[in-house]
Amino acid sequence: MPHIETERLEMITFTADMMEAILNGTAEQEGKIPYQLALGWPMPVYKQFFAYKIERFRKYPAENEWEGIIVHKQDQRIIGDMGFKGGPNEDGVIDLGYSIVPSYQGKGYATEMGKAMVEWGRSNSAVQKVIATCHPENLASIRVLEKIGFHVTKQTEESIYWEY
């Protein structure tokens, strides 16, 4: 992940070693992560994938270049994560995913970093299209995706499908 910086945030690479230290509860003691963790980060829905991601990133290091953790610059705290789920597929499609801890939600952070991430992703010659999905009841994600500039391409009872 290249270093991406916005007015209030920065994106840094979230390495397999960092994930492992968080799972082991030793991240702060070992100095693996140079920031404080916001209360509730990593969120359980994201943390459940750490073992899988550790294995993938060690086997396919290039995939680690497509996602990172969001640091609130003023607070020097990790407040969320964002990325393109392993990078572009064979058709050049990248799939945006993100989470922000509850205490930092509703302040425009996901939109701010999402715009920067989409711009960065689209600048890659391997990328042809940016997509995202969310649950129809996830009103916060719907608003974020709309503000970033995504439009709905399909909707089912379980998911709304978006394209930039």
Protein Blocks (a to p, Z undefined) as FASTA:
>chain_A
ZZdddfkbccddddfklmmmmmnopmmmnomaccdcdehiacfklmmmmmmmmmmmmmmm
mlmmmgccdddfklopafbdcdeehiacfkopacddddddfklgonommmmmmmmmmmmm
mmpmkbmbdcddddfklmmlmmmmmmnopacfbdcfkbccddZZ
